[in-house]
């Protein structure tokens, strides 16, 4: 009897250690995270814009005008970040917010980092982004995309300093994905939602290859 009790206790401790290890913070490969976002947001991809250059009539220039060679001698102004992030990135012509770096109220390093991440993710093929959030604790950026949620887990039980089982301690996502109110104990993730761990957010400095401040 005592032998069985010791064996059960040993198995319990082993399970606690194994499940407890699952709650250590992990570093995720940034490129793999972006690949998953691209794959998860393919249904957001816009139809390609028709190239209408063949339908444009090239009329001859009027007389006494400046030549094309003279016009191209003008130097284009290069805008520099006021927060030490260097020149602003080039914004793709199909990016939905062409004035993203000129919006009022976004005068902080975190806002600029989120805007830069948004532009970079667009260039890499991530669509459907409607906003951004950044964690004050981890500094990770979480794009707001319908159909994707970011969840923070915590141990459901603790024993001898180890946690095992898991429950949701925090969750964020697109407002339209929260169809039903959360229960009194734990929020429920709707069916068909792609779930990322909070630690799978985007490290803006790694994504943008910027020196960490």
N, CA, C and O of each residue as an XYZ file, in Angstrom:
852
protein
N       0.834     -1.209      0.000
C       0.000      0.000      0.000
C       0.869      1.260      0.000
O       0.665      2.181     -0.791
N       1.848      1.270      0.917
C       2.732      2.425      1.001
C       3.543      2.579     -0.285
O       3.826      3.693     -0.725
N       3.916      1.426     -0.887
C       4.689      1.465     -2.125
C       3.876      2.111     -3.241
O       4.402      2.900     -4.026
N       2.592      1.771     -3.305
C       1.719      2.370     -4.322
C       1.552      3.866     -4.090
O       1.473      4.645     -5.040
N       1.500      4.260     -2.827
C       1.359      5.680     -2.508
C       2.594      6.458     -2.952
O       2.480      7.539     -3.529
N       3.776      5.900     -2.679
C       5.015      6.547     -3.106
C       5.083      6.646     -4.638
O       5.529      7.652     -5.188
N       4.629      5.577     -5.315
C       4.658      5.570     -6.775
C       3.725      6.623     -7.340
O       4.063      7.314     -8.301
N       2.544      6.743     -6.735
C       1.579      7.752     -7.196
C       2.124      9.158     -6.981
O       1.971     10.037     -7.829
N       2.774      9.355     -5.808
C       3.354     10.658     -5.517
C       4.476     10.989     -6.492
O       4.608     12.132     -6.929
N       5.289      9.984     -6.834
C       6.371     10.192     -7.785
C       5.833     10.567     -9.156
O       6.359     11.473     -9.802
N       4.784      9.877     -9.606
C       4.166     10.194    -10.892
C       3.583     11.599    -10.895
O       3.665     12.314    -11.893
N       2.997     11.986     -9.773
C       2.427     13.332     -9.672
C       3.523     14.383     -9.798
O       3.356     15.371    -10.513
N       4.644     14.175     -9.105
C       5.746     15.137     -9.174
C       6.306     15.229    -10.586
O       6.623     16.317    -11.067
N       6.427     14.064    -11.257
C       6.921     14.061    -12.634
C       5.988     14.859    -13.542
O       6.448     15.637    -14.378
N       4.673     14.666    -13.378
C       3.710     15.401    -14.190
C       3.764     16.896    -13.908
O       3.656     17.716    -14.819
N       3.933     17.235    -12.644
C       4.021     18.649    -12.280
C       5.216     19.290    -12.963
O       5.114     20.385    -13.515
N       6.359     18.595    -12.922
C       7.574     19.140    -13.536
C       7.391     19.288    -15.031
O       7.758     20.313    -15.606
N       6.821     18.260    -15.671
C       6.657     18.300    -17.124
C       5.704     19.395    -17.547
O       6.003     20.159    -18.465
N       4.540     19.482    -16.878
C       3.575     20.508    -17.253
C       4.050     21.894    -16.845
O       3.782     22.880    -17.532
N       4.759     21.963    -15.721
C       5.241     23.257    -15.258
C       6.225     23.870    -16.216
O       6.249     25.087    -16.399
N       7.056     23.021    -16.842
C       8.051     23.536    -17.786
C       7.405     24.201    -18.987
O       8.021     25.031    -19.655
N       6.151     23.830    -19.260
C       5.482     24.389    -20.428
C       5.181     25.858    -20.298
O       4.815     26.494    -21.286
N       5.321     26.426    -19.112
C       4.983     27.817    -18.910
C       6.197     28.725    -18.886
O       6.085     29.911    -18.576
N       7.352     28.176    -19.211
C       8.526     29.026    -19.364
C       8.392     29.839    -20.641
O       7.947     29.317    -21.662
N       8.769     31.096    -20.596
C       8.690     31.951    -21.770
C       9.683     31.489    -22.831
O      10.850     31.224    -22.545
N       9.193     31.401    -24.048
C      10.028     30.926    -25.142
C      10.306     32.064    -26.115
O       9.513     32.996    -26.252
N      11.436     31.967    -26.778
C      11.738     32.901    -27.857
C      11.363     32.224    -29.178
O      11.799     31.108    -29.462
N      10.566     32.901    -29.962
C      10.072     32.332    -31.205
C      10.793     32.964    -32.389
O      11.185     34.130    -32.347
N      10.959     32.178    -33.435
C      11.608     32.668    -34.644
C      10.688     33.671    -35.333
O       9.544     33.356    -35.660
N      11.197     34.877    -35.547
C      10.374     35.960    -36.081
C       9.867     35.654    -37.483
O       8.731     35.996    -37.814
N      10.688     35.019    -38.312
C      10.275     34.715    -39.684
C       9.159     33.683    -39.709
O       8.257     33.764    -40.544
N       9.211     32.703    -38.794
C       8.160     31.694    -38.734
C       6.836     32.307    -38.283
O       5.768     31.928    -38.765
N       6.919     33.255    -37.356
C       5.701     33.935    -36.912
C       5.064     34.684    -38.076
O       3.850     34.618    -38.271
N       5.885     35.399    -38.853
C       5.367     36.147    -39.996
C       4.777     35.190    -41.028
O       3.728     35.478    -41.603
N       5.430     34.065    -41.269
C       4.909     33.074    -42.216
C       3.532     32.571    -41.775
O       2.633     32.404    -42.599
N       3.374     32.332    -40.470
C       2.076     31.884    -39.962
C       1.019     32.965    -40.134
O      -0.131     32.664    -40.454
N       1.400     34.220    -39.923
C       0.448     35.310    -40.117
C       0.029     35.418    -41.574
O      -1.148     35.617    -41.876
N       0.998     35.286    -42.475
C       0.679     35.335    -43.908
C      -0.288     34.212    -44.267
O      -1.283     34.436    -44.957
N       0.008     33.011    -43.798
C      -0.833     31.850    -44.102
C      -2.231     32.024    -43.515
O      -3.224     31.648    -44.138
N      -2.302     32.597    -42.312
C      -3.587     32.743    -41.633
C      -4.433     33.872    -42.197
O      -5.634     33.932    -41.932
N      -3.830     34.771    -42.971
C      -4.572     35.937    -43.470
C      -4.678     35.947    -44.996
O      -4.918     36.992    -45.600
N      -4.497     34.783    -45.610
C      -4.581     34.739    -47.071
C      -5.965     35.150    -47.568
O      -6.100     35.709    -48.657
N      -6.988     34.871    -46.765
C      -8.347     35.232    -47.195
C      -8.581     36.737    -47.168
O      -9.590     37.220    -47.682
N      -7.636     37.489    -46.561
C      -7.739     38.951    -46.548
C      -7.072     39.579    -47.771
O      -7.201     40.783    -47.996
N      -6.361     38.774    -48.561
C      -5.596     39.335    -49.674
C      -6.517     40.040    -50.652
O      -7.555     39.506    -51.041
N      -6.126     41.241    -51.043
C      -6.923     42.014    -51.986
C      -6.678     41.524    -53.411
O      -5.647     40.931    -53.728
N      -7.666     41.798    -54.246
C      -7.495     41.480    -55.651
C      -6.378     42.342    -56.229
O      -6.263     43.513    -55.868
N      -5.545     41.785    -57.126
C      -4.463     42.587    -57.702
C      -5.001     43.755    -58.512
O      -6.015     43.642    -59.201
N      -4.309     44.869    -58.416
C      -4.707     46.063    -59.156
C      -4.281     45.920    -60.606
O      -3.132     45.597    -60.907
N      -5.239     46.171    -61.505
C      -4.930     46.057    -62.930
C      -3.910     47.098    -63.338
O      -3.996     48.258    -62.937
N      -2.958     46.685    -64.124
C      -1.964     47.602    -64.640
C      -2.545     48.298    -65.865
O      -2.691     47.676    -66.917
N      -2.876     49.573    -65.741
C      -3.526     50.307    -66.823
C      -2.538     51.164    -67.605
O      -2.929     52.078    -68.331
N      -1.248     50.856    -67.448
C      -0.247     51.684    -68.110
C      -0.380     51.628    -69.625
O      -0.034     52.591    -70.309
N      -0.880     50.509    -70.162
C      -1.014     50.394    -71.605
C      -2.126     51.276    -72.145
O      -2.131     51.609    -73.330
N      -3.083     51.665    -71.280
C      -4.207     52.472    -71.718
C      -3.953     53.971    -71.584
O      -4.787     54.789    -71.972
N      -2.783     54.324    -71.025
C      -2.463     55.736    -70.850
C      -1.870     56.277    -72.141
O      -0.936     55.712    -72.710
N      -2.439     57.379    -72.578
C      -1.940     57.999    -73.805
C      -0.810     58.956    -73.456
O      -0.983     59.859    -72.638
N       0.321     58.759    -74.065
C       1.479     59.602    -73.816
C       1.514     60.732    -74.826
O       2.059     60.578    -75.919
N       0.928     61.879    -74.461
C       0.939     63.028    -75.352
C       2.308     63.677    -75.358
O       3.004     63.636    -74.344
N       2.718     64.275    -76.468
C       4.008     64.967    -76.499
C       3.996     66.157    -75.569
O       2.966     66.817    -75.433
N       5.120     66.453    -74.919
C       5.166     67.583    -73.983
C       4.996     68.903    -74.720
O       5.438     69.033    -75.861
N       4.359     69.890    -74.080
C       4.212     71.208    -74.717
C       5.565     71.883    -74.877
O       6.544     71.522    -74.225
N       5.593     72.866    -75.758
C       6.847     73.566    -76.033
C       7.252     74.417    -74.826
O       6.433     74.785    -73.984
N       8.577     74.716    -74.784
C       9.150     75.589    -73.761
C       8.892     75.059    -72.334
O       8.634     75.842    -71.419
N       8.961     73.770    -72.158
C       8.818     73.192    -70.816
C      10.149     72.606    -70.390
O      11.030     72.358    -71.214
N      10.281     72.389    -69.091
C      11.510     71.825    -68.556
C      11.641     70.379    -68.993
O      10.667     69.627    -68.962
N      12.820     69.993    -69.394
C      13.032     68.621    -69.853
C      12.954     67.654    -68.692
O      13.115     68.043    -67.535
N      12.701     66.365    -69.011
C      12.613     65.332    -67.988
C      13.914     65.208    -67.215
O      13.904     64.979    -66.006
N      15.036     65.360    -67.914
C      16.332     65.245    -67.250
C      16.505     66.329    -66.202
O      17.068     66.092    -65.133
N      16.000     67.557    -66.527
C      16.117     68.647    -65.575
C      15.195     68.436    -64.374
O      15.537     68.802    -63.250
N      14.010     67.836    -64.623
C      13.061     67.616    -63.537
C      13.580     66.591    -62.528
O      13.337     66.703    -61.327
N      14.282     65.613    -63.028
C      14.739     64.547    -62.145
C      15.963     64.934    -61.328
O      16.444     64.144    -60.516
N      16.468     66.144    -61.537
C      17.621     66.579    -60.752
C      17.217     67.023    -59.344
O      18.067     67.178    -58.467
N      15.897     67.228    -59.135
C      15.440     67.615    -57.802
C      15.658     66.461    -56.832
O      15.351     65.310    -57.139
N      16.189     66.784    -55.662
C      16.462     65.766    -54.657
C      15.218     65.569    -53.792
O      14.664     66.527    -53.253
N      14.790     64.312    -53.669
C      13.629     64.008    -52.853
C      14.010     64.070    -51.375
O      15.036     63.535    -50.955
N      13.165     64.728    -50.609
C      13.439     64.894    -49.184
C      13.364     63.553    -48.461
O      12.412     62.796    -48.647
N      14.358     63.265    -47.646
C      14.378     62.041    -46.849
C      13.967     62.392    -45.427
O      14.630     63.187    -44.761
N      12.884     61.806    -44.967
C      12.375     62.104    -43.636
C      13.016     61.172    -42.621
O      13.175     59.976    -42.867
N      13.377     61.732    -41.493
C      14.075     60.987    -40.454
C      13.204     60.888    -39.212
O      12.527     61.848    -38.846
N      13.221     59.736    -38.568
C      12.464     59.527    -37.336
C      12.967     60.463    -36.241
O      14.178     60.606    -36.072
N      12.070     61.101    -35.497
C      12.502     61.936    -34.368
C      12.914     61.115    -33.148
O      13.380     61.667    -32.151
N      12.741     59.785    -33.230
C      13.033     58.927    -32.080
C      14.258     58.050    -32.305
O      14.484     57.090    -31.569
N      15.045     58.378    -33.318
C      16.292     57.671    -33.526
C      16.188     56.373    -34.289
O      17.098     55.546    -34.226
N      15.079     56.170    -35.023
C      14.919     54.943    -35.797
C      15.390     55.070    -37.237
O      15.214     54.148    -38.034
N      15.985     56.200    -37.571
C      16.503     56.376    -38.924
C      15.445     56.851    -39.900
O      14.374     57.292    -39.483
N      15.732     56.767    -41.216
C      14.766     57.216    -42.229
C      13.467     56.409    -42.162
O      13.468     55.220    -41.846
N      12.364     57.088    -42.468
C      11.097     56.373    -42.545
C      11.136     55.392    -43.713
O      11.741     55.687    -44.744
N      10.497     54.225    -43.566
C      10.492     53.269    -44.680
C       9.616     53.757    -45.823
O       8.702     54.559    -45.629
N       9.906     53.268    -46.997
C       9.075     53.588    -48.154
C       7.734     52.885    -48.013
O       7.679     51.699    -47.689
N       6.657     53.617    -48.257
C       5.316     53.057    -48.118
C       4.858     52.502    -49.470
O       4.844     53.244    -50.452
N       4.488     51.236    -49.550
C       4.013     50.664    -50.817
C       2.796     51.425    -51.347
O       1.995     51.946    -50.570
N       2.666     51.484    -52.647
C       1.562     52.245    -53.249
C       0.199     51.652    -52.923
O      -0.805     52.364    -52.965
N       0.142     50.351    -52.596
C      -1.147     49.735    -52.292
C      -1.414     49.652    -50.790
O      -2.401     49.052    -50.366
N      -0.543     50.250    -49.993
C      -0.749     50.239    -48.547
C      -1.967     51.100    -48.219
O      -2.090     52.203    -48.751
N      -2.879     50.621    -47.350
C      -4.154     51.328    -47.154
C      -4.064     52.671    -46.438
O      -4.985     53.480    -46.556
N      -2.973     52.940    -45.690
C      -2.858     54.208    -44.961
C      -1.593     54.911    -45.437
O      -0.524     54.738    -44.852
N      -1.715     55.686    -46.474
C      -0.540     56.316    -47.069
C       0.092     57.359    -46.152
O       1.290     57.624    -46.251
N      -0.696     57.949    -45.264
C      -0.163     58.978    -44.348
C       0.064     58.417    -42.949
O      -0.102     59.129    -41.959
N       0.441     57.151    -42.866
C       0.513     56.476    -41.567
C       1.492     57.157    -40.608
O       1.296     57.111    -39.394
N       2.533     57.783    -41.135
C       3.515     58.434    -40.264
C       3.189     59.910    -40.018
O       3.979     60.636    -39.414
N       2.033     60.340    -40.486
C       1.640     61.738    -40.305
C       0.353     61.886    -39.510
O      -0.201     62.982    -39.432
N      -0.124     60.810    -38.927
C      -1.389     60.878    -38.203
C      -1.195     61.581    -36.859
O      -0.198     61.366    -36.170
N      -2.152     62.410    -36.507
C      -2.047     63.184    -35.275
C      -2.190     62.269    -34.060
O      -2.894     61.261    -34.107
N      -1.518     62.631    -32.984
C      -1.621     61.890    -31.744
C      -0.669     60.721    -31.636
O      -0.581     60.098    -30.578
N       0.050     60.406    -32.704
C       0.949     59.260    -32.677
C       2.399     59.740    -32.582
O       3.238     59.419    -33.423
N       2.658     60.500    -31.556
C       3.975     61.115    -31.392
C       4.747     60.464    -30.250
O       5.143     61.138    -29.299
N       4.960     59.160    -30.345
C       5.753     58.460    -29.347
C       6.522     57.339    -30.032
O       6.124     56.885    -31.105
N       7.626     56.882    -29.424
C       8.394     55.800    -30.049
C       7.573     54.540    -30.283
O       7.725     53.889    -31.317
N       6.704     54.185    -29.337
C       5.909     52.971    -29.500
C       4.950     53.064    -30.677
O       4.771     52.097    -31.418
N       4.331     54.235    -30.849
C       3.429     54.400    -31.989
C       4.195     54.257    -33.301
O       3.728     53.610    -34.238
N       5.372     54.866    -33.355
C       6.140     54.762    -34.596
C       6.586     53.326    -34.848
O       6.558     52.863    -35.988
N       6.997     52.616    -33.797
C       7.384     51.219    -33.961
C       6.227     50.394    -34.512
O       6.416     49.584    -35.420
N       5.028     50.599    -33.964
C       3.864     49.849    -34.441
C       3.564     50.162    -35.894
O       3.234     49.264    -36.669
N       3.677     51.450    -36.274
C       3.445     51.831    -37.672
C       4.472     51.188    -38.596
O       4.134     50.721    -39.683
N       5.723     51.169    -38.157
C       6.773     50.551    -38.973
C       6.541     49.047    -39.119
O       6.752     48.479    -40.190
N       6.106     48.410    -38.034
C       5.811     46.977    -38.100
C       4.658     46.722    -39.067
O       4.693     45.772    -39.849
N       3.647     47.569    -39.009
C       2.490     47.425    -39.897
C       2.929     47.478    -41.362
O       2.528     46.638    -42.169
N       3.748     48.462    -41.692
C       4.226     48.611    -43.075
C       5.070     47.402    -43.481
O       4.920     46.882    -44.586
N       5.953     46.959    -42.593
C       6.827     45.828    -42.919
C       6.020     44.541    -43.101
O       6.295     43.764    -44.016
N       5.035     44.310    -42.244
C       4.204     43.118    -42.386
C       3.428     43.143    -43.695
O       3.238     42.107    -44.332
N       2.982     44.326    -44.090
C       2.281     44.460    -45.378
C       3.213     44.075    -46.528
O       2.819     43.365    -47.452
N       4.438     44.552    -46.455
C       5.402     44.227    -47.499
C       5.655     42.726    -47.580
O       5.950     42.197    -48.652
N       5.539     42.038    -46.435
C       5.789     40.601    -46.398
C       4.544     39.773    -46.693
O       4.597     38.543    -46.698
N       3.419     40.455    -46.941
C       2.227     39.730    -47.372
C       1.147     39.524    -46.333
O       0.187     38.798    -46.590
N       1.269     40.144    -45.155
C       0.238     40.011    -44.124
C      -0.857     41.026    -44.412
O      -0.585     42.220    -44.535
N      -2.087     40.559    -44.519
C      -3.228     41.419    -44.819
C      -4.252     41.362    -43.694
O      -4.158     40.532    -42.790
N      -5.222     42.250    -43.763
C      -6.318     42.233    -42.803
C      -6.030     42.917    -41.487
O      -6.848     42.831    -40.570
N      -4.898     43.595    -41.354
C      -4.580     44.275    -40.087
C      -5.466     45.512    -39.949
O      -5.554     46.329    -40.865
N      -6.118     45.638    -38.797
C      -6.961     46.811    -38.546
C      -6.426     47.676    -37.412
O      -6.974     48.743    -37.135
N      -5.377     47.232    -36.764
C      -4.794     48.000    -35.674
C      -3.608     47.261    -35.091
O      -3.265     46.162    -35.525
N      -2.988     47.882    -34.100
C      -1.820     47.302    -33.452
C      -1.885     47.589    -31.954
O      -2.443     48.597    -31.520
N      -1.306     46.687    -31.182
C      -1.112     46.947    -29.758
C       0.299     46.511    -29.398
O       0.891     45.662    -30.063
N       0.825     47.104    -28.339
C       2.174     46.759    -27.904
C       2.160     46.522    -26.402
O       1.549     47.282    -25.650
N       2.833     45.469    -25.974
C       2.861     45.112    -24.559
C       3.881     45.967    -23.817
O       5.033     46.077    -24.236
N       3.456     46.564    -22.723
C       4.380     47.346    -21.903
C       5.387     46.453    -21.197
O       6.478     46.904    -20.847
N       5.029     45.181    -20.982
C       5.915     44.267    -20.267
C       6.965     43.653    -21.194
O       8.159     43.686    -20.894
N       6.513     43.091    -22.324
C       7.434     42.381    -23.211
C       7.944     43.224    -24.363
O       8.971     42.901    -24.960
N       7.236     44.310    -24.686
C       7.608     45.121    -25.837
C       7.210     44.500    -27.161
O       7.598     45.003    -28.216
N       6.435     43.405    -27.133
C       6.017     42.734    -28.360
C       4.779     43.413    -28.940
O       3.911     43.893    -28.211
N       4.721     43.439    -30.266
C       3.595     44.031    -30.987
C       2.644     42.919    -31.413
O       3.078     41.879    -31.910
N       1.339     43.142    -31.216
C       0.323     42.167    -31.590
C      -0.621     42.812    -32.606
O      -1.417     43.675    -32.237
N      -0.548     42.408    -33.882
C      -1.452     42.957    -34.891
C      -2.895     42.523    -34.624
O      -3.145     41.367    -34.282
N      -3.831     43.441    -34.778
C      -5.244     43.122    -34.645
C      -5.781     42.674    -35.997
O      -5.875     43.467    -36.934
N      -6.132     41.391    -36.086
C      -6.611     40.793    -37.334
C      -7.806     39.921    -36.996
O      -7.733     39.088    -36.093
N      -8.904     40.108    -37.713
C     -10.077     39.281    -37.457
C      -9.751     37.815    -37.744
O      -9.166     37.485    -38.776
N     -10.142     36.944    -36.810
C      -9.858     35.525    -36.956
C      -8.616     35.068    -36.221
O      -8.292     33.881    -36.226
N      -7.906     36.013    -35.577
C      -6.696     35.684    -34.827
C      -6.803     36.259    -33.419
O      -7.190     37.412    -33.232
N      -6.453     35.433    -32.434
C      -6.419     35.897    -31.048
C      -5.067     35.590    -30.433
O      -4.409     34.609    -30.782
N      -4.671     36.447    -29.515
C      -3.448     36.239    -28.735
C      -3.867     35.931    -27.300
O      -4.647     36.666    -26.693
N      -3.333     34.829    -26.773
C      -3.766     34.355    -25.463
C      -2.566     34.224    -24.536
O      -1.501     33.753    -24.937
N      -2.752     34.643    -23.305
C      -1.750     34.433    -22.274
C      -2.269     33.340    -21.344
O      -3.390     33.413    -20.840
N      -1.435     32.330    -21.127
C      -1.829     31.202    -20.295
C      -1.128     31.272    -18.945
O      -0.035     31.825    -18.823
N      -1.776     30.702    -17.937
C      -1.165     30.551    -16.627
C      -1.507     29.166    -16.091
O      -2.487     28.569    -16.535
N      -0.731     28.638    -15.153
C      -1.028     27.309    -14.609
C      -2.408     27.282    -13.942
O      -2.802     28.227    -13.258
N      -3.118     26.196    -14.152
C      -4.411     26.042    -13.491
C      -4.236     25.656    -12.017
O      -5.008     26.067    -11.151
N      -3.201     24.858    -11.762
C      -2.896     24.466    -10.385
C      -1.397     24.630    -10.139
O      -0.599     24.596    -11.076
N      -1.033     24.804     -8.906
C       0.367     24.884     -8.516
C       0.630     23.938     -7.359
O      -0.183     23.801     -6.444
N       1.799     23.280     -7.423
C       2.169     22.343     -6.381
C       3.685     22.305     -6.268
O       4.381     22.111     -7.265
N       4.192     22.487     -5.066
C       5.639     22.488     -4.830
C       6.361     23.530     -5.699
O       7.501     23.317     -6.110
N       5.696     24.641     -5.971
C       6.323     25.684     -6.775
C       6.234     25.461     -8.269
O       6.737     26.277     -9.042
N       5.604     24.368     -8.699
C       5.448     24.080    -10.122
C       3.976     24.254    -10.513
O       3.070     24.010     -9.717
N       3.767     24.684    -11.761
C       2.408     24.823    -12.268
C       2.101     23.738    -13.279
O       2.978     23.316    -14.034
N       0.851     23.283    -13.296
C       0.438     22.315    -14.300
C      -1.031     22.542    -14.635
O      -1.767     23.200    -13.898
N      -1.436     21.972    -15.780
C      -2.709     22.376    -16.328
C      -2.550     23.801    -16.846
O      -1.483     24.395    -16.692
N      -3.574     24.350    -17.446
C      -3.469     25.743    -17.888
C      -4.848     26.368    -17.999
O      -5.851     25.691    -18.227
N      -4.861     27.654    -17.834
C      -6.074     28.441    -17.997
C      -5.702     29.777    -18.608
O      -4.553     30.212    -18.524
N      -6.675     30.422    -19.219
C      -6.443     31.708    -19.877
C      -6.411     32.813    -18.824
O      -7.335     32.949    -18.023
N      -5.334     33.600    -18.839
C      -5.231     34.730    -17.912
C      -5.347     36.068    -18.633
O      -5.527     37.106    -17.997
N      -5.245     36.042    -19.947
C      -5.376     37.268    -20.732
C      -5.607     36.923    -22.188
O      -5.109     35.913    -22.684
N      -6.362     37.765    -22.869
C      -6.683     37.475    -24.267
C      -6.936     38.789    -24.998
O      -7.495     39.727    -24.430
N      -6.521     38.850    -26.263
C      -6.783     40.036    -27.077
C      -7.022     39.589    -28.510
O      -6.534     38.545    -28.942
N      -7.771     40.389    -29.227
C      -8.071     40.051    -30.611
C      -9.002     41.082    -31.214
O      -9.204     42.159    -30.652
N      -9.569     40.743    -32.367
C     -10.484     41.647    -33.067
C     -11.826     41.690    -32.334
O     -12.326     40.639    -31.933
N     -12.425     42.870    -32.146
C     -13.699     42.963    -31.398
C     -14.801     42.080    -31.963
O     -15.610     41.549    -31.203
N     -14.850     41.912    -33.286
C     -15.923     41.118    -33.893
C     -15.808     39.632    -33.590
O     -16.765     38.885    -33.795
N     -14.642     39.189    -33.101
C     -14.466     37.769    -32.778
C     -14.981     37.419    -31.386
O     -15.097     36.242    -31.046
N     -15.289     38.430    -30.582
C     -15.802     38.177    -29.238
C     -17.328     38.232    -29.283
O     -17.952     39.167    -28.781
N     -17.911     37.194    -29.905
C     -19.360     37.187    -30.084
C     -20.123     37.009    -28.794
O     -21.144     37.662    -28.580
N     -19.634     36.119    -27.916
C     -20.330     35.851    -26.662
C     -19.535     36.437    -25.502
O     -18.304     36.447    -25.528
N     -20.241     36.925    -24.486
C     -19.510     37.456    -23.312
C     -18.752     36.348    -22.602
O     -19.165     35.188    -22.613
N     -17.637     36.721    -21.983
C     -16.832     35.753    -21.264
C     -17.598     35.212    -20.057
O     -18.407     35.907    -19.442
N     -17.316     33.950    -19.742
C     -17.914     33.334    -18.568
C     -17.295     33.891    -17.301
O     -16.325     34.646    -17.368
N     -17.838     33.534    -16.151
C     -17.330     34.067    -14.881
C     -15.952     33.536    -14.519
O     -15.215     34.189    -13.780
N     -15.590     32.357    -15.029
C     -14.327     31.748    -14.637
C     -13.223     31.951    -15.669
O     -12.096     32.299    -15.319
N     -13.546     31.736    -16.920
C     -12.505     31.761    -17.939
C     -13.116     32.076    -19.306
O     -14.161     31.521    -19.646
N     -12.495     32.948    -20.091
C     -13.037     33.245    -21.419
C     -12.946     32.032    -22.336
O     -12.043     31.206    -22.207
N     -13.893     31.939    -23.259
C     -13.904     30.851    -24.216
C     -13.521     31.377    -25.591
O     -13.989     32.430    -26.024
N     -12.665     30.629    -26.262
C     -12.223     31.027    -27.596
C     -13.224     30.491    -28.607
O     -13.480     29.287    -28.631
N     -13.801     31.354    -29.446
C     -14.766     30.876    -30.440
C     -14.131     29.897    -31.425
O     -12.918     29.905    -31.632
N     -14.956     29.069    -32.018
C     -14.469     28.102    -32.996
C     -13.967     28.827    -34.243
O     -14.466     29.890    -34.610
N     -12.964     28.221    -34.885
C     -12.435     28.779    -36.127
C     -11.438     29.901    -35.939
O     -11.039     30.542    -36.911
N     -11.025     30.154    -34.693
C     -10.077     31.227    -34.407
C      -8.663     30.656    -34.365
O      -8.420     29.626    -33.737
N      -7.745     31.325    -35.032
C      -6.337     30.962    -34.951
C      -5.769     31.563    -33.670
O      -5.867     32.770    -33.444
N      -5.176     30.715    -32.834
C      -4.696     31.164    -31.523
C      -3.174     31.219    -31.513
O      -2.497     30.242    -31.833
N      -2.654     32.382    -31.141
C      -1.232     32.568    -30.914
C      -1.013     32.800    -29.425
O      -1.858     33.382    -28.745
N       0.123     32.341    -28.930
C       0.512     32.698    -27.579
C       0.962     34.161    -27.578
O       1.473     34.660    -28.580
N       0.768     34.838    -26.451
C       1.204     36.227    -26.355
C       2.691     36.376    -26.659
O       3.132     37.403    -27.175
N       3.462     35.329    -26.331
C       4.902     35.382    -26.585
C       5.231     35.284    -28.066
O       6.383     35.465    -28.458
N       4.221     34.997    -28.899
C       4.418     34.940    -30.340
C       4.094     36.270    -31.013
O       3.836     36.322    -32.216
N       4.109     37.338    -30.227
C       3.980     38.652    -30.823
C       5.236     39.009    -31.611
O       6.205     38.250    -31.629
N       5.210     40.150    -32.250
C       6.310     40.597    -33.098
C       7.278     41.456    -32.295
O       6.885     42.471    -31.720
N       8.541     41.048    -32.258
C       9.578     41.903    -31.681
C       9.935     42.941    -32.742
O      10.562     42.600    -33.745
N       9.544     44.207    -32.537
C       9.748     45.204    -33.590
C      11.212     45.425    -33.949
O      11.533     45.703    -35.105
N      12.089     45.305    -32.979
C      13.504     45.548    -33.243
C      14.098     44.430    -34.096
O      14.936     44.681    -34.962
N      13.659     43.193    -33.849
C      14.143     42.081    -34.667
C      13.561     42.152    -36.077
O      14.277     41.968    -37.062
N      12.272     42.416    -36.167
C      11.613     42.461    -37.473
C      12.204     43.560    -38.352
O      12.432     43.367    -39.546
N      12.447     44.719    -37.734
C      12.891     45.892    -38.495
C      14.410     46.041    -38.511
O      14.945     46.958    -39.135
N      15.098     45.132    -37.819
C      16.565     45.181    -37.756
C      17.034     46.532    -37.211
O      17.883     47.201    -37.800
N      16.464     46.905    -36.086
C      16.806     48.168    -35.442
C      17.586     47.887    -34.159
O      17.323     46.893    -33.482
N      18.536     48.746    -33.820
C      19.223     48.583    -32.530
C      18.263     48.860    -31.389
O      17.525     49.845    -31.407
N      18.280     47.980    -30.395
C      17.319     48.093    -29.291
C      17.674     49.297    -28.426
O      18.828     49.518    -28.059
N      16.628     50.067    -28.116
C      16.825     51.266    -27.284
C      16.870     50.864    -25.816
O      17.028     51.721    -24.946
